[in-house]
Amino acid sequence: MSALADTHRSYLMNRRRFLLGLVAAIPGLACRPVAQSGREPAKQIRVLSYNIHHGEGMDGRVDLERIAAIIRSVRPDLVALQEVDVRTQRSGGVDQAAYLANRTGMQVVFGSNLEYQGGLYGNAVLSRFPILEYRNHDLPNPADTEPRGVLEVTIDLEGNARRKLIFLATHLDNRAAVNRIAAAEWINTYAQGREDVPLLLAGDLNAIPEDEVMEVIASSWNRAGQEPMPTVPVDDPQHQIDYVLYRPAGAWKPIEARVLPEPVASDHLPVLAVLELLSTHR
């Protein structure tokens, strides 16, 4: 029995030396992570929501470079922009979505909700990740006020189309509560039909946290930052109407949420949220 045990120990030691030698012999093998059940690693995503007021600041100047500098300063991965002009007279015929993409080094898509002064007006999304596809949805307008929309953008997180998220950017009606409620219900219905993918929602919802529309939103979405973060007015912020939200709750871990104290570039303060997409969700 002793000889058999010695033979077995010798076999195990030789096998261990062989495996260690094999690892050392193959470049890079020793430092490769071991795949675990096909799960992707957790990923932190920086999300900015900013109503840019077509680039017009509180000093009455249209200055997109100020907006671009603010965006660059926080290194976001995804940006939801509201009140974006594309070739309107008041903005000097500039394609503001394309300009901001150029000045931030990000990809861009634009969703028009209104023809205005010879151009277009609506929402835009900037992304550091590849954009696979996008679609602009008209939101319900029972009060027949200014048309609004939600820009749906499918994001490729890994560059191989295997891991995706959907980013929704919107700007709800500031006049009629019935429109905001109808829009929130539409967004919830859309989101409930996309249980296969993690979702983010960002924008100017024109509602404070206590409003009915936010109760509707809260039935399907979670706010990044549970404490109110006032975004208007910029010179003395009192009310939060700009948000970053996520779903499903189990797919995300909120890391940080804050308002950027920039009181000149626009009539809204931007909201930054950092969220971690957990490895348990594909």
Protein Blocks (a to p, Z undefined) as FASTA:
>chain_A
ZZmmmmmmmmmmmmmmmmmmmmmmpghklmpccdeehiacddddddddddehgopafkop
acfklmmmmmmmnopabdcdehiaehiakloopafklmmmmmnopacddddfbdcehiac
ddddddfbdcfbdcddddddfkopaddddddddddfkonopaccddddddddfkbmmlmm
mmmmmmmmmmmmmmmbccddeddehiafkbmklmmmmmmpccehjbacdfbdfklcfbdc
bdcddddfklpccfbdcddddfklpmcdcddddddddfkbZZ
